[in-house]
C-alpha cells in the first residue's frame, strides 16, 4: 500500500474485512497516508476510501494522500470532501484544492522534511491573491471553517468544467 501499488489500493476498497482489520492496526492504516500514485484507478480507490461508514483512520489517510498529490484527477474528490461529515476531511479537501490552485509540488518524503512542498517554484495558472489567502493552517481553518469551505466550493464551481476530465 505504502508503495502505491494500484492493485493493493483497489483491493482495499472492496474488502470490508481487511479494512476493519487495518483500522485496528494504526501503522498499517497510516501506510495509506504515504500513497502517491496519481493513476486514475488508485485515485478513485482512495476516493472510495474516504466515504462515510469506513474506519476513521482509513478515511483520514486516504484524504491526506489525495491532498498531498493534488493532481487534476484528484480535484473532483477533493471538492467532494468539502461536504464530508468530518472536519479533518473537509480540511484535506480545502488544502488539496489550495495546493493545486497555488501550484505547490506534490508532497513526498523528500520534500516533507525540508518543507519544500509548501513553496511553489512559480505561480500557476490558477494562482491568485485570493487562492493564496484561502490556504489556511489547521488552526485558521478551525476558527473559520465556512470561510474556507465556501471559498473553495465557489472556486471549484467556476473551474470545474475546465479541470474535470
Buried (B, 14 or more C-beta within 10 A) or exposed (E): BEEBEBEBBBEBBEEEEEBEEBBEEEEBBBBBBBBBBBEEEBBBBBBBBBBEEBBEBBBBBBBBBBBBBBBEBBBBBBBBBBEBEBEBBBBBBBBBBBBBBBBBBEBBEEBEEEEBBBEBEEEBEBBEEEBEEBBBEEEEBEEEBEBBBEBBBEBBEEBEEEBEE
